Amino acid sequence: MFMTVLAQDAPAVLPNHSCPQQALRLVEYISEGFKVKRKTVAVFFDVAKAFDRTNKSWSTSRLHALPSAYSAYVNDIPRPKTGVQLALFADDTALFLRSNCLRNILPLLQRAIDELTQWLRLWRIEVNPEKPVMTYESPVFAHARPDILYDLQVVQNKFCRRAADAPWYVKNSTLHRDFELPTISKFMKDASERFFDIASNHPNPLLVEAVTYELPPPNHFCSRPRNVLIVVCL
């Protein structure tokens, strides 16, 4: 009976639910948007550590050991009322929204971010700033066509400009320098170098085999993930 009132946004901690189902929900939401030429913007929050109001430290691993306790812990997380979608992936929280232009998305998404930020502060939940959103699992897709990655860079540029309230004449390169923020392609290449270095020396032979192959030429029609290692980043 207790479980029936818990958050349906957190299927990973409900019976017969899992994180992949939330991932599927997000993917299908984006796919449906593509059909009607809608853009989707998603913001992910990675929970590093959770605290209760008495300052007693709780690790998320301990909370996940008691699924009902973790569900109760996040059950009062704010649900946006502006069309912004909420999804919980274990330690990760995602807010996402689609529209025909970014100008319609960003104000509503920012409002939802502000509400979630207040809730995180109330419960003294720390967010890990070291896991970038658009580049999550990037070694797997960093070899995508340059025009695809350019679209991601455009989104990052827009968020930088909005965060800094920068006038039109301030260059994107200046904003990245001031924020000490690498470009999407630079971050992905650096992350891929670390990823493939670890994978090629991994004790699991199946993983070593998966990353051990001869790279196709840079302009080959079928590139592979390690192709990102030979890309020149700006």
ZIRA-V644374 format. One record per backbone hydrogen bond with DSSP energy under -1.0 kcal/mol. NH is the residue of the N-H (numbers start at 0). CO is the residue of the C=O. If there is no record, write none. Layout:
# ZIRA-V644374
nh=NH co=CO
nh=NH co=CO
This chain:
# ZIRA-V644374
nh=4 co=1
nh=5 co=2
nh=12 co=9
nh=13 co=10
nh=16 co=13
nh=22 co=18
nh=23 co=19
nh=24 co=20
nh=25 co=21
nh=26 co=22
nh=27 co=23
nh=28 co=24
nh=29 co=25
nh=30 co=26
nh=31 co=27
nh=32 co=28
nh=33 co=29
nh=34 co=30
nh=36 co=33
nh=37 co=32
nh=38 co=98
nh=40 co=96
nh=42 co=94
nh=44 co=92
nh=46 co=90
nh=47 co=125
nh=48 co=125
nh=49 co=57
nh=51 co=55
nh=54 co=51
nh=57 co=49
nh=62 co=58
nh=63 co=59
nh=65 co=62
nh=69 co=65
nh=70 co=66
nh=71 co=67
nh=72 co=68
nh=73 co=69
nh=76 co=73
nh=84 co=95
nh=86 co=93
nh=87 co=8
nh=88 co=91
nh=91 co=88
nh=92 co=44
nh=93 co=86
nh=94 co=42
nh=95 co=84
nh=96 co=40
nh=98 co=38
nh=103 co=100
nh=105 co=101
nh=108 co=104
nh=109 co=105
nh=110 co=106
nh=111 co=107
nh=112 co=108
nh=113 co=109
nh=114 co=110
nh=115 co=111
nh=116 co=112
nh=117 co=113
nh=118 co=114
nh=119 co=115
nh=120 co=116
nh=121 co=117
nh=122 co=118
nh=123 co=120
nh=124 co=119
nh=125 co=48
nh=127 co=45
nh=135 co=132
nh=137 co=134
nh=139 co=136
nh=140 co=137
nh=141 co=137
nh=143 co=140
nh=147 co=144
nh=148 co=144
nh=149 co=145
nh=150 co=146
nh=151 co=147
nh=152 co=148
nh=153 co=149
nh=154 co=150
nh=155 co=151
nh=156 co=152
nh=157 co=153
nh=158 co=154
nh=159 co=155
nh=160 co=156
nh=161 co=157
nh=162 co=158
nh=163 co=159
nh=165 co=160
nh=169 co=166
nh=174 co=170
nh=175 co=171
nh=176 co=172
nh=177 co=173
nh=178 co=174
nh=180 co=175
nh=186 co=182
nh=187 co=183
nh=188 co=184
nh=189 co=185
nh=190 co=186
nh=191 co=187
nh=192 co=188
nh=193 co=189
nh=194 co=190
nh=195 co=191
nh=196 co=192
nh=197 co=193
nh=198 co=194
nh=199 co=195
nh=201 co=198
nh=207 co=203
nh=208 co=204
nh=209 co=205
nh=219 co=216
nh=226 co=223
nh=227 co=224
nh=228 co=225
nh=229 co=226
nh=230 co=227
